[in-house]
């Protein structure tokens, strides 16, 4: 209290004043809130006092706790204030004045602490997996942050992105999903102790539905069968074999005792070779585009020899591939293949695993490659071996068998099977081409007529483009690019090339197969322009004719023998007819007509392994013809694409076509599809009078391939050819003649007054990867050398390597030609001398150089004769024989 004196004019007044302390009150308390939320309402804990009521209030805010500013709209009689949503820490206080606008004071400041924003972090990453496989763990890419800093987690999954379900037990920062069978989305919730929860990004694990999962939760046999399984085996001879057992060692479907599996007991029986008596074998049809099958055996513990459980790709009882867990002296995993009842343990290795046995078999129908794998987790696969098989309508099989003396019947617990149609990885394809060598024969200064074909395909059937380049200007490709399957025709321009042997190359490449290059050898033999040639056909004949009889038929044998011809007999099947032995001893060629009469395009490995090789083995093993002499093939129904022809070239020097009805050139453009004339009973029909074709062959100097089957309906063409200037020989003999003739090299040619001399050799016939072809050339495979001799001189002798040699003379278009057959080889040239008489001597002519007789048992054949003449004088003559005279000649 204070007492003052106040002086007023005219009088004196004393006043007493009582002063009351002023207090703005207290607001509070401090708060901590989450980012993006509003603080609790600010109110006075202690009311203001002093001054004249009513009070006025003005709320202020500071962002640093020091500098405050009035909050717009917050002045008035309100004692409370509701701050807005805050994104940062702030301080608040209130300024209080009384009714006389006298400042009472400013309250304490309260701090509203704002936490950092709650960030869920990032999980990753989206994946694509195969049906039933386990995804990679869902890891934390960016850690969660913000809020109070005290975080817990929960994971959710969804199959549609709308309905989310908490995953039991999934409360860690990261999560490892189980095997998935459907596309599934995942997210992680971050739960903050203060600021609630927030969901992470969503990732999607895409499940490839190309793989179908079959869980063995079947409660009984009926449900198993209703889901597409059965117990019906296929004998290779046809019919069906029911393997299901209804008593004794039966399959257990008791899902109460062993949930999620069925148990198949090992029982008597086996599938090996001709046993084919398995029990409780499960089968399932496979989709036409299947690529992989997988099996999980939950447990299996064999204890006796041949007890086994495995996964098989099964065509029938005698054709399958099986990967099996087996006891055979020791515990093993073995890859078994059986083809046409011939079993083979392809690969085997020790393995003691008894639980969680996984098998997988992949089949690439592009290549026939069967790749097998085993695993202990169904994720990491170890190779178990590969084979090549061309299945026809295979099934999946689960084989539990092999106990000849059951001892406790160990069981195989089958958990699941998966069948995939997911495309296998792209294959790296590359070009294939045939022949590996192409030979042209020329005479210096004279053009080479005709062309040869290079057959071009790809190894696995991919449509590859190719480019061709020639190493030398004399090699003339018809085009320089193309696509498989195709043929590239090659011709040569010998132009002004001097005599010699020229080696060049056609190089094939493909832009789709980098690094793949095929070099085709092109050989040009330019012989000197002298009066010596290799005759177009044997013995200087005007044409060649080959009669081939298909399907193991005996047709035309008598007609061929009576005309001194040799034919080619071609058989199907694995064992040729018994009469082939006699036919071979009579000089006939035996050839292949494949095992089966498919009349369709065949994959490489079926053609190679099931047709060609068994056919060759059957002929070589059941006839006296050596395997090295088996060089001719006839395509069944004439069906063969370029791929098949390339395969055939590994085994044969030539393959005869069908349904062509054309003469073959003196050098075929394609040795793997020789032109021929059909049997009269087949369409397209050849000319009714095949004798006209003989005449065409003679006039055009070509090769007539006549095909016969069971009927002798060639209208007398064989006998007619026997009266014409025709060489009647087997396909193999003609092919070998052509190959030697075109490789003929003439060297060291000299002429003196009395002697013509020269050397004759040839270049080699190249081998394939499967055989040598040089071994097919024997002592009877000579070529005919044709020499245009001096019409005014008489021949004294012909010597080959210093030894007298037979020869004949023939007038051709006014010129006198000498013909002699000689053996030529690739290493030692034959030295040939043709000597003239010093003085004129009689020249003898024979109307024929051979007589052929045909007789039936007990009867003599009709006598034959030939004319002996001389143009210059009367002569006397004598007959002599090499060695003693045969008793049957008189």
C-alpha positions in Angstrom: 0.0 0.0 0.0 1.3 3.5 -0.8 0.1 7.0 0.4 0.6 9.9 -1.8 -0.3 13.6 -1.7 -2.1 15.3 -4.5 -2.3 19.1 -4.6 -5.3 20.7 -6.1 -5.8 24.4 -6.5 -7.8 25.8 -3.6 -7.6 22.8 -1.3 -5.6 19.8 -0.2 -6.8 16.1 -0.6 -5.2 13.0 0.9 -5.7 9.6 -1.0 -4.8 6.1 0.0 -4.0 3.4 -2.9 -4.0 -0.4 -2.4 -1.9 -2.3 -5.2 -2.8 -6.1 -6.0 -0.1 -8.3 -7.7 -0.9 -9.3 -11.4 -0.5 -13.0 -12.7 -1.1 -14.1 -16.3 -1.7 -17.7 -15.2 -0.2 -21.0 -16.5 -0.8 -23.0 -19.7 0.5 -26.4 -20.5 1.8 -29.0 -20.5 4.5 -29.9 -23.1 3.4 -32.4 -25.7 5.0 -34.8 -28.2 2.9 -35.6 -31.2 3.3 -37.4 -34.5 4.1 -35.7 -37.7 1.0 -34.4 -39.5 -1.2 -34.5 -36.4 -2.7 -31.7 -34.3 -1.7 -31.1 -30.6 -4.2 -31.4 -27.8 -6.1 -28.3 -27.0 -4.1 -25.7 -25.0 -5.8 -24.6 -21.8 -5.0 -22.7 -18.6 -4.0 -24.8 -15.7 -3.8 -21.7 -13.4 -6.1 -18.7 -14.1 -4.8 -15.2 -14.5 -5.2 -12.7 -11.7 -4.8 -8.9 -11.1 -6.0 -6.0 -13.1 -9.5 -5.3 -14.1 -11.6 -8.2 -15.5 -12.6 -9.4 -17.9 -9.3 -10.3 -19.4 -8.4 -10.5 -23.1 -6.2 -13.3 -24.4 -3.8 -13.4 -27.4 -2.1 -16.7 -28.3 1.4 -16.6 -29.8 3.5 -19.2 -31.6 7.3 -19.6 -32.0 9.2 -22.0 -34.2 12.4 -21.6 -32.2 11.2 -21.1 -28.7 12.5 -17.4 -28.7 10.8 -15.4 -31.3 7.0 -15.4 -30.9 4.4 -14.0 -33.2 0.7 -13.5 -32.6 -1.6 -16.2 -34.0 -4.1 -14.5 -36.3 -7.6 -14.9 -35.1 -6.6 -16.0 -31.7 -7.3 -12.7 -29.8 -10.4 -12.4 -27.7 -12.0 -13.8 -24.6 -11.1 -17.4 -25.4 -8.9 -19.0 -22.8 -8.4 -22.2 -24.9 -6.6 -22.7 -28.2 -6.6 -25.7 -30.6 -3.4 -25.6 -32.7 -3.6 -26.9 -36.2 -1.9 -30.0 -37.7 1.8 -29.6 -37.2 4.7 -30.6 -39.3 7.4 -29.3 -37.0 8.1 -28.7 -33.4 6.5 -25.4 -32.1 6.1 -23.4 -28.9 2.9 -21.7 -27.7 2.1 -19.0 -25.0 -0.7 -16.6 -24.2 -0.5 -12.8 -23.6 -3.1 -11.6 -21.1 -4.5 -8.0 -20.7 -7.2 -6.7 -18.4 -10.3 -4.7 -19.2 -8.4 -1.5 -19.1 -6.0 -2.9 -21.7 -3.4 -3.1 -19.0 -1.0 -6.0 -19.7 -1.3 -8.5 -17.0 1.5 -10.6 -18.4 2.6 -13.5 -20.7 2.2 -17.1 -19.8 4.8 -19.7 -19.8 5.6 -21.3 -23.2 4.8 -24.9 -23.8 6.7 -27.0 -26.3 4.9 -29.3 -28.8 7.5 -31.7 -30.1 6.7 -33.1 -33.5 8.3 -36.5 -34.3 9.7 -37.3 -37.8 7.2 -38.6 -40.3 6.6 -42.4 -40.0 8.2 -44.0 -43.1 7.4 -47.7 -43.8 10.6 -48.4 -45.7 10.8 -50.4 -48.8 10.6 -54.1 -49.4 11.7 -55.9 -52.5 11.4 -57.2 -55.1 8.7 -58.4 -57.4 9.5 -61.9 -58.8 8.3 -64.4 -61.3 8.6 -68.0 -60.2 7.5 -71.4 -61.4 4.4 -73.1 -60.1 5.0 -74.6 -56.6 8.5 -73.1 -56.2 9.7 -71.0 -53.3 10.3 -67.3 -53.9 13.4 -65.5 -52.8 13.1 -63.9 -49.4 11.4 -60.5 -49.2 14.1 -58.3 -47.9 14.1 -54.8 -46.5 15.7 -52.5 -49.1 15.1 -49.3 -47.1 14.6 -49.4 -43.3 11.5 -48.0 -41.7 11.9 -44.7 -39.8 10.1 -41.9 -38.1 7.5 -41.8 -35.4 8.7 -42.7 -32.0 11.4 -44.9 -33.4 10.0 -48.0 -31.6 8.7 -50.2 -34.5 7.1 -53.6 -34.8 6.0 -55.4 -38.0 3.3 -57.5 -39.5 3.1 -59.0 -43.0 0.0 -59.5 -45.2 -0.7 -61.3 -48.4 -3.4 -61.1 -51.0 -4.2 -62.9 -54.2 -6.4 -60.1 -55.7 -4.9 -56.9 -54.2 -8.2 -56.1 -52.4 -8.6 -58.7 -49.6 -5.5 -58.8 -47.4 -4.8 -61.4 -44.8 -2.3 -61.2 -41.9 0.4 -63.9 -42.2 0.6 -65.8 -38.9 4.0 -65.5 -37.3 5.3 -63.0 -39.9 6.5 -60.2 -37.5 10.1 -59.6 -38.6 11.6 -57.0 -40.8 12.0 -59.5 -43.6 9.9 -62.5 -44.7 10.5 -65.7 -46.5 7.3 -66.9 -48.3 6.6 -70.6 -48.7 6.2 -72.5 -52.0 3.5 -70.7 -54.0 0.9 -72.0 -56.4 -0.9 -68.8 -57.3 0.3 -65.3 -58.0 0.4 -63.5 -54.7 1.0 -59.9 -53.4 2.8 -59.1 -50.2 3.1 -55.9 -48.1 4.6 -55.1 -44.7 2.9 -53.0 -42.0 5.1 -50.9 -39.7 3.6 -50.4 -36.3 4.9 -47.4 -34.3 4.4 -47.3 -30.5 3.2 -43.7 -30.8 2.2 -42.9 -34.4 0.1 -45.9 -35.4 0.9 -48.0 -38.5 1.6 -47.6 -42.2 1.9 -50.1 -45.1 4.9 -50.6 -47.2 5.0 -50.8 -51.0 3.3 -53.9 -52.5 5.3 -56.5 -54.4 3.9 -59.2 -56.6 5.2 -62.7 -57.0 4.0 -63.9 -60.3 3.5 -67.7 -60.4 3.8 -69.3 -63.8 0.7 -71.4 -64.2 2.4 -73.4 -67.0 3.3 -75.8 -64.2 0.6 -77.9 -62.7 1.0 -79.3 -59.2 -0.6 -82.6 -58.1 -0.5 -83.1 -54.4 -0.9 -86.7 -53.2 -3.6 -86.0 -50.7 -6.0 -88.5 -52.2 -8.1 -90.3 -49.6 -8.6 -93.4 -51.8 -8.0 -95.0 -55.2 -11.2 -93.6 -56.7 -10.2 -90.0 -56.0 -6.7 -90.7 -57.4 -8.2 -92.0 -60.6 -10.8 -89.2 -60.8 -7.8 -86.8 -60.9 -6.4 -88.4 -64.0 -4.1 -91.1 -62.6 -4.4 -94.8 -63.4 -2.5 -98.1 -62.9 -2.6 -99.3 -66.6 0.7 -100.2 -68.2 1.2 -100.6 -71.9 2.9 -103.7 -73.3 4.9 -102.9 -76.4 2.9 -105.5 -78.3 -0.4 -103.7 -77.5 -3.1 -104.2 -75.0 -3.1 -103.2 -71.4 -1.6 -104.4 -68.1 -3.4 -103.5 -64.9 -0.8 -103.1 -62.1 -3.1 -102.1 -59.2 -3.0 -104.5 -56.3 -6.1 -105.0 -54.2 -4.7 -107.3 -51.7 -1.3 -108.0 -50.1 1.0 -105.1 -50.7 -1.5 -102.4 -51.5 -1.2 -98.6 -51.8 -2.1 -96.8 -48.6 -4.2 -93.7 -48.9 -4.6 -93.1 -45.1 -4.3 -89.3 -44.9 -4.9 -89.5 -41.1 -1.8 -91.7 -40.6 0.4 -90.0 -43.2 -1.1 -86.6 -44.2 -0.1 -85.2 -47.6 1.3 -88.4 -49.1 0.3 -91.8 -50.4 2.5 -94.8 -49.6 3.4 -97.3 -52.4 5.0 -100.5 -51.1 7.9 -102.2 -53.0 6.5 -105.5 -54.3 7.6 -108.2 -56.6 8.1 -107.4 -60.3 10.3 -105.3 -62.5 10.2 -103.4 -65.7 13.6 -104.4 -66.9 13.7 -105.7 -70.5 11.3 -108.6 -70.9 10.2 -108.9 -67.2 7.4 -106.3 -67.5 5.5 -107.4 -64.3 5.6 -104.3 -62.1 2.9 -103.8 -59.5 1.2 -100.6 -58.3 2.8 -98.5 -61.0 1.1 -95.1 -61.4 0.6 -93.5 -64.8 -0.6 -90.2 -66.1 -1.2 -88.8 -69.6 1.0 -85.8 -70.4 -0.1 -82.7 -72.3 1.2 -82.6 -75.9 3.4 -79.7 -75.1 4.9 -80.8 -71.8 8.6 -80.0 -71.2 9.4 -81.1 -67.7 8.1 -83.4 -64.9 9.1 -83.5 -61.3 8.5 -85.9 -58.4 8.9 -85.5 -54.7 9.4 -88.7 -52.7 9.0 -87.7 -49.1 10.8 -90.8 -47.9 12.2 -94.1 -49.3 14.7 -96.4 -47.7 15.4 -99.5 -49.8 17.4 -102.4 -48.2 17.6 -105.2 -50.8 18.9 -105.4 -54.3 16.7 -103.8 -57.0 14.3 -102.2 -54.6 13.6 -98.8 -56.2 11.3 -95.9 -56.6 11.5 -93.4 -59.4 10.1 -91.1 -62.0 9.8 -92.3 -65.7 8.9 -91.0 -69.1 7.1 -94.0 -70.3 6.1 -94.9 -73.9 5.5 -98.6 -73.1 7.0 -101.5 -71.1 10.0 -101.7 -73.5 10.6 -98.0 -74.2 11.2 -95.6 -71.4 13.6 -93.4 -69.5 13.6 -93.7 -65.7 15.5 -91.9 -62.9 15.3 -94.0 -59.8 16.5 -94.3 -56.2 17.7 -97.9 -56.0 19.6 -100.3 -53.9 22.0 -102.3 -56.0 24.7 -103.6 -53.8 24.8 -100.1 -52.4 22.3 -97.1 -52.3 22.3 -95.3 -55.6 20.6 -93.0 -57.9 20.5 -94.5 -61.4 19.4 -93.3 -64.8 17.9 -96.2 -66.9 17.0 -96.2 -70.5 15.2 -99.0 -72.3 14.7 -99.0 -76.0 12.9 -101.9 -77.8 13.4 -104.1 -74.8 17.2 -103.4 -74.6 17.9 -102.0 -71.2 20.9 -99.7 -70.3 22.1 -98.2 -67.0 23.1 -94.8 -68.5 24.5 -93.3 -65.3 24.7 -94.3 -61.7 26.2 -92.8 -58.6 26.1 -93.4 -54.8 23.4 -91.7 -52.8 22.3 -92.4 -49.2 19.5 -89.9 -49.1 16.2 -91.4 -47.7 14.1 -88.3 -47.1 13.0 -85.5 -49.5 14.1 -87.1 -52.7 13.4 -84.9 -55.7 13.6 -86.1 -59.3 13.2 -84.0 -62.5 13.1 -85.0 -66.2 13.1 -82.5 -69.0 12.5 -83.4 -72.6 13.4 -81.1 -75.5 11.3 -82.3 -78.4 13.3 -80.1 -80.7 16.5 -82.1 -80.1 15.2 -85.3 -78.5 17.4 -84.5 -75.5 16.2 -86.0 -72.2 18.0 -84.3 -69.3 17.5 -85.7 -65.8 18.2 -84.1 -62.4 18.1 -84.9 -58.7 17.8 -82.6 -55.6 17.3 -82.7 -51.9 15.3 -79.4 -51.7 13.5 -79.1 -55.0 15.4 -75.9 -55.8 19.0 -76.8 -56.4 19.2 -79.4 -59.1 22.1 -81.7 -59.8 22.5 -83.3 -63.2 21.9 -87.1 -63.3 22.6 -87.8 -66.9 21.2 -87.3 -70.4 20.0 -89.4 -73.3 18.4 -88.7 -76.6 15.0 -90.3 -77.2 12.2 -89.6 -79.6 9.1 -90.6 -77.6 5.8 -91.3 -79.3 2.8 -90.3 -77.0 4.7 -90.9 -73.7 3.1 -90.9 -70.2 4.4 -90.0 -66.8 5.1 -93.0 -64.6 5.9 -93.5 -60.9 7.6 -96.8 -60.6 8.0 -98.5 -57.2 9.3 -102.0 -57.7 12.1 -104.5 -57.9 11.9 -106.7 -54.8 12.1 -110.3 -56.0 12.1 -111.5 -52.4 10.0 -109.1 -50.4 11.4 -108.5 -47.0 9.3 -106.0 -45.1 7.9 -104.2 -48.1 9.7 -100.8 -47.7 7.3 -98.1 -48.9 7.9 -95.0 -51.0 6.0 -92.0 -49.6 4.9 -90.0 -52.7 4.3 -86.3 -51.9 3.6 -84.6 -55.2 4.2 -84.5 -59.0 4.5 -81.4 -61.1 4.0 -81.2 -64.9 5.4 -78.2 -66.8 4.5 -76.9 -70.2 6.8 -73.9 -69.7 9.0 -73.4 -72.8 12.5 -74.5 -72.4 15.3 -71.9 -72.9 16.0 -71.0 -76.5 18.6 -73.3 -78.1 21.6 -72.1 -79.9 21.1 -73.5 -83.4 23.6 -73.8 -86.2 23.8 -74.7 -89.8 24.3 -78.2 -91.3 25.2 -79.0 -94.8 25.9 -81.9 -97.1 27.9 -83.0 -99.1 31.1 -82.0 -97.3 32.9 -82.2 -100.7 31.8 -81.6 -104.2 33.9 -82.7 -107.2 33.7 -81.4 -110.8 35.6 -83.0 -113.7 36.6 -81.0 -116.7 38.7 -81.1 -119.9 40.9 -78.0 -120.4 39.2 -75.5 -122.7 35.8 -77.3 -122.5 33.0 -76.0 -120.2 31.6 -78.2 -117.4 27.9 -78.9 -117.9 25.5 -79.2 -115.0 25.5 -78.3 -111.3 25.6 -79.9 -107.9 23.5 -79.1 -104.9 24.5 -78.4 -101.3 21.7 -79.3 -99.0 21.4 -76.8 -96.1 19.4 -77.2 -92.9 19.8 -76.2 -89.2 20.6 -78.7 -86.5 17.5 -78.2 -84.4 15.0 -76.9 -87.0 15.3 -73.2 -86.4 14.6 -71.0 -89.5 18.1 -69.7 -90.0 19.2 -67.4 -92.8 22.5 -68.3 -94.5 25.1 -66.6 -96.6 27.5 -68.3 -99.0 30.9 -67.0 -100.2 33.2 -68.6 -102.7 37.0 -68.7 -102.2 37.8 -68.6 -105.9 36.3 -67.0 -109.0 35.9 -70.4 -110.8 33.3 -71.5 -108.2 29.9 -70.1 -109.2 27.1 -70.3 -106.6 23.6 -69.9 -108.0 22.9 -67.4 -105.1 24.7 -66.0 -102.2 22.0 -66.2 -99.5 18.9 -68.1 -98.5 17.1 -69.8 -95.7 16.9 -73.3 -94.4 15.8 -75.8 -95.4 17.2 -75.2 -98.9 19.6 -76.2 -101.6 22.4 -74.2 -103.1 23.3 -75.1 -106.6 27.0 -74.8 -107.5 28.6 -74.8 -110.9 32.1 -74.1 -112.1 33.7 -71.9 -114.7 37.0 -73.6 -115.7 37.5 -71.0 -118.4 41.1 -70.7 -119.2 42.3 -72.9 -116.3 45.2 -75.1 -117.2 45.2 -78.8 -116.4 45.5 -79.6 -112.7 43.5 -80.2 -109.5 42.0 -77.0 -108.0 40.8 -76.9 -104.4 38.3 -74.2 -103.3 35.7 -73.7 -100.6 32.1 -72.5 -100.3 31.8 -71.0 -96.9 28.3 -70.9 -95.2 27.5 -68.6 -92.3 24.4 -67.5 -90.6 23.8 -64.1 -88.9 21.6 -65.9 -86.4 24.4 -68.3 -85.4 27.6 -66.3 -84.8 30.7 -68.3 -84.9 29.1 -71.1 -86.9 30.9 -71.6 -90.2 30.7 -74.5 -92.6 33.3 -75.0 -95.3 32.3 -77.1 -98.2 35.3 -78.4 -100.2 34.9 -77.7 -103.9 37.3 -79.7 -106.1 37.8 -79.0 -109.8 39.8 -81.5 -111.8 40.9 -80.2 -115.1 42.4 -82.9 -117.3 44.4 -82.1 -120.4 42.6 -82.0 -123.8 44.1 -85.2 -125.2 42.4 -88.3 -126.7 42.1 -90.0 -123.3 39.0 -89.8 -121.2 37.2 -91.6 -118.4 34.3 -93.2 -120.2 30.9 -91.9 -119.1 29.7 -95.5 -118.5 31.4 -98.8 -117.8 32.7 -100.6 -120.9 32.0 -97.5 -123.1 28.2 -98.2 -122.9 25.8 -95.4 -123.9 23.7 -95.6 -120.8 23.4 -97.2 -117.4 20.4 -99.0 -116.0 19.8 -100.1 -112.4 16.9 -102.2 -111.4 16.1 -102.0 -107.7 13.5 -104.1 -105.9 12.0 -102.8 -102.7 10.3 -104.3 -99.6 12.3 -107.5 -99.6 10.6 -108.8 -102.7 12.4 -111.3 -105.0 11.2 -109.8 -108.3 13.2 -109.8 -111.6 16.1 -112.0 -110.4 15.9 -114.3 -113.4 15.6 -111.5 -115.9 18.6 -109.8 -114.5 20.7 -112.9 -114.5 19.8 -113.9 -118.0 20.9 -110.5 -119.3 24.1 -110.3 -117.3 22.7 -107.5 -115.2 23.2 -106.9 -111.5 20.3 -105.4 -109.5 19.8 -103.9 -106.0 17.5 -105.6 -103.5 16.4 -103.5 -100.6 14.7 -104.8 -97.5 12.7 -103.5 -94.6 12.7 -104.8 -91.1 15.6 -106.1 -88.9 16.1 -109.4 -90.7 16.3 -109.6 -94.5 14.7 -112.5 -96.4 16.7 -115.7 -96.5 17.0 -115.7 -100.3 19.2 -112.6 -100.0 22.2 -114.8 -99.4 21.8 -116.5 -102.8 21.1 -113.3 -104.5 24.2 -111.8 -103.1 26.3 -114.7 -104.3 24.8 -114.2 -107.7 26.2 -110.7 -107.8 23.2 -108.7 -106.6 23.6 -105.7 -104.3 21.8 -105.7 -101.0 20.6 -102.3 -99.7 18.5 -100.7 -97.0 14.9 -99.7 -97.2 14.9 -98.8 -93.5 13.3 -100.8 -90.7 9.8 -99.5 -90.8 7.8 -98.4 -93.9 6.9 -95.0 -92.3 6.3 -93.0 -95.4 6.7 -89.8 -93.4 9.3 -87.3 -92.3 11.3 -88.6 -89.4 13.3 -86.8 -86.7 17.1 -87.1 -87.0 17.6 -89.5 -84.1 14.7 -91.8 -85.0 16.0 -92.0 -88.5 19.5 -92.7 -87.3 18.9 -94.9 -84.2 15.7 -96.7 -85.0 15.8 -97.0 -88.8 19.2 -96.7 -90.5 21.6 -98.3 -87.9 19.3 -101.3 -87.1 18.7 -101.8 -90.8 22.5 -101.9 -91.5 23.1 -104.2 -88.6 20.3 -106.5 -89.7 21.6 -106.9 -93.3 25.2 -107.2 -92.3 24.4 -109.7 -89.6 22.2 -111.9 -91.6 23.7 -112.0 -95.1 27.2 -112.5 -96.4 27.5 -109.0 -97.7 30.1 -107.1 -95.7 28.9 -104.0 -93.9 31.4 -101.9 -95.8 29.6 -102.8 -99.1 26.3 -101.6 -97.8 26.2 -98.2 -99.5 22.7 -97.9 -101.0 19.4 -96.7 -99.5 15.9 -96.4 -100.9 13.6 -93.9 -99.2 10.3 -95.4 -98.2 7.5 -94.0 -100.4 10.2 -91.6 -101.6 9.7 -89.4 -98.5 12.8 -87.6 -97.4 13.4 -84.0 -96.6 16.8 -82.4 -96.7 17.4 -83.1 -93.0 16.9 -86.8 -93.6 19.1 -86.8 -96.6 21.9 -85.2 -94.6 21.6 -87.9 -92.0 21.6 -90.6 -94.7 24.8 -89.2 -96.1 26.6 -90.3 -93.0 26.0 -94.0 -93.8 25.4 -94.3 -97.6 27.0 -93.2 -100.8 23.6 -92.8 -102.4 19.9 -92.8 -101.6 17.2 -93.5 -104.3 14.1 -91.5 -104.4 10.6 -92.3 -105.7 7.6 -90.6 -107.4 10.0 -88.7 -109.8 9.8 -90.6 -113.1 12.9 -89.0 -114.6 16.2 -90.2 -115.9 19.2 -89.4 -113.7 22.1 -87.4 -115.1 25.4 -89.0 -115.6 26.5 -87.2 -112.5 23.5 -86.7 -110.2 22.9 -83.2 -108.8 21.9 -84.8 -105.5 23.3 -88.2 -104.6 20.9 -88.5 -101.7 17.8 -88.4 -103.8 18.4 -90.2 -107.0 15.8 -89.9 -109.7 13.9 -93.0 -110.6 10.9 -94.4 -112.4 8.0 -95.8 -110.3 6.6 -99.3 -110.5 3.6 -99.3 -112.9 1.1 -100.0 -110.1 2.0 -96.7 -108.3 1.0 -93.2 -109.0 2.3 -91.1 -110.5 2.5 -93.9 -113.1 5.6 -94.1 -115.4 5.2 -94.6 -119.2 3.3 -97.8 -119.9 6.1 -99.0 -122.2 9.3 -98.7 -120.2 11.3 -99.8 -123.2 10.9 -96.2 -124.5 12.7 -95.0 -121.3 15.6 -97.4 -122.2 15.8 -95.7 -125.6 15.8 -92.2 -124.0 18.6 -93.2 -121.6 20.8 -94.5 -124.6 20.2 -91.4 -126.7 20.8 -89.0 -123.8 23.7 -91.1 -122.2 21.8 -91.0 -118.8 21.1 -93.4 -116.0 17.7 -95.3 -115.9 16.7 -96.3 -112.3 13.8 -98.7 -112.6 12.0 -99.6 -109.3 10.0 -102.8 -108.9 8.0 -104.3 -106.0 6.1 -107.5 -105.8 4.9 -107.4 -109.4 7.0 -108.1 -112.5 5.4 -105.4 -114.6 8.3 -103.7 -116.3 6.9 -104.7 -119.8 10.0 -106.4 -120.9 12.2 -103.4 -120.3 15.0 -105.5 -118.7 15.3 -107.9 -121.6 15.1 -105.1 -124.1 17.9 -103.2 -122.3 20.0 -106.4 -122.6 19.9 -106.0 -126.4 20.9 -102.3 -126.3 24.1 -100.5 -125.5 23.3 -100.4 -121.8 25.3 -101.2 -118.8 23.1 -103.0 -116.4 24.5 -102.7 -112.8 23.4 -102.2 -109.3 22.9 -98.7 -107.8 26.0 -99.1 -105.7 28.2 -100.1 -108.6 27.0 -97.2 -110.7 27.5 -94.7 -107.9 31.0 -96.0 -107.2 31.8 -95.8 -111.0 30.5 -92.2 -111.1 32.6 -91.2 -108.0 35.8 -92.6 -109.4 35.1 -91.3 -112.9 34.6 -87.8 -111.7 37.7 -88.0 -109.6 39.9 -89.3 -112.4 43.2 -87.5 -112.8 45.1 -87.8 -116.0 48.8 -87.0 -115.9 52.1 -87.4 -117.8 50.4 -88.0 -121.1 52.9 -88.6 -123.9 52.7 -89.9 -127.5 55.5 -91.4 -129.6 55.4 -93.2 -133.0 54.4 -96.4 -131.4 53.2 -95.7 -127.8 50.6 -93.7 -126.0 51.4 -93.5 -122.3 49.8 -91.7 -119.4 49.2 -92.1 -115.6 45.8 -92.5 -114.1 44.8 -91.8 -110.5 41.9 -90.3 -108.6 41.2 -88.1 -105.6 39.9 -89.8 -102.5 36.2 -90.2 -101.5 35.8 -88.5 -98.2 34.7 -90.3 -95.1 31.7 -89.3 -92.9 31.8 -89.0 -89.1 30.3 -92.5 -89.0 32.2 -94.5 -91.6 34.9 -94.7 -94.3 33.6 -95.0 -97.8 36.9 -95.9 -99.4 36.5 -99.4 -98.0 33.5 -99.9 -100.3 35.8 -99.8 -103.4 37.0 -103.3 -104.3 38.8 -105.1 -107.1 35.7 -105.1 -109.3 35.3 -101.3 -109.1 37.4 -100.3 -112.1 36.7 -97.5 -114.4 36.8 -97.6 -118.2 39.4 -95.5 -119.9 38.5 -94.4 -123.4 41.2 -93.6 -125.9 40.7 -92.3 -129.4 43.3 -94.2 -131.3 44.8 -93.9 -134.7 42.3 -95.6 -137.1 45.2 -96.6 -139.4 47.2 -98.4 -136.8 46.7 -101.8 -135.2 47.0 -102.2 -131.4 49.7 -104.6 -130.3 49.0 -104.5 -126.6 47.7 -102.5 -123.6 49.9 -102.6 -120.4 48.9 -101.4 -117.0 51.8 -101.1 -114.6 53.8 -103.2 -117.0 51.2 -106.1 -117.2 49.2 -107.0 -120.3 45.6 -105.8 -119.9 42.4 -106.6 -121.7 40.9 -104.0 -124.0 38.2 -103.7 -126.7 37.7 -101.6 -129.7 34.5 -99.8 -130.7 33.7 -97.3 -133.4 31.9 -94.3 -132.2 30.7 -91.6 -134.6 33.4 -92.5 -137.1 36.2 -92.7 -134.6 37.8 -95.9 -133.4 37.9 -96.0 -129.6 39.9 -98.3 -127.3 38.3 -99.2 -124.0 40.1 -100.7 -121.1 39.0 -101.2 -117.5 41.6 -100.3 -114.9 41.8 -99.9 -111.2 42.8 -96.5 -110.0 43.7 -95.4 -106.5 44.5 -92.3 -104.6 48.2 -93.0 -103.9 50.0 -94.8 -106.7 49.0 -93.7 -110.2 48.4 -96.5 -112.7 50.9 -96.4 -115.5 49.2 -97.1 -118.8 50.8 -97.9 -122.2 49.0 -98.4 -125.5 51.4 -99.9 -128.1 50.9 -100.0 -131.8 52.2 -102.6 -134.2 55.1 -101.5 -136.3 53.6 -103.2 -139.3 50.0 -103.7 -140.3 48.3 -106.8 -138.7 44.8 -108.1 -139.1 42.2 -106.3 -137.1 39.6 -108.6 -135.5 36.1 -107.5 -134.6 33.6 -109.4 -132.4 29.9 -108.7 -132.6 29.6 -109.0 -128.8 32.0 -109.1 -125.9 29.8 -111.2 -123.6 27.4 -114.1 -123.7 24.9 -114.7 -120.9 23.1 -118.0 -120.4 20.2 -118.8 -118.1 19.1 -122.4 -117.5 16.6 -124.3 -115.4 17.8 -127.3 -113.4 18.1 -130.4 -115.6 17.9 -128.6 -119.0 20.5 -127.0 -121.2 20.0 -123.4 -122.3 19.6 -122.4 -125.9 22.9 -122.0 -127.8 24.2 -118.6 -128.6 26.7 -117.3 -131.2 28.8 -114.3 -132.0 30.5 -113.1 -135.2 34.2 -112.8 -135.8 35.3 -110.6 -138.7 38.2 -108.7 -140.1 37.9 -105.7 -142.4 41.3 -106.1 -144.0 41.8 -109.8 -144.9 40.7 -113.4 -144.4 41.8 -114.7 -141.1 41.9 -117.9 -139.1 41.2 -117.9 -135.4 41.5 -120.0 -132.3 39.6 -119.9 -129.0 41.5 -120.2 -125.7 40.5 -119.9 -122.0 42.1 -118.3 -119.1 43.1 -121.4 -117.2 41.3 -124.6 -118.1 38.1 -124.7 -120.1 35.0 -124.8 -117.9 33.0 -128.0 -118.2 29.8 -126.2 -118.9 31.1 -124.4 -122.0 31.2 -126.3 -125.3 
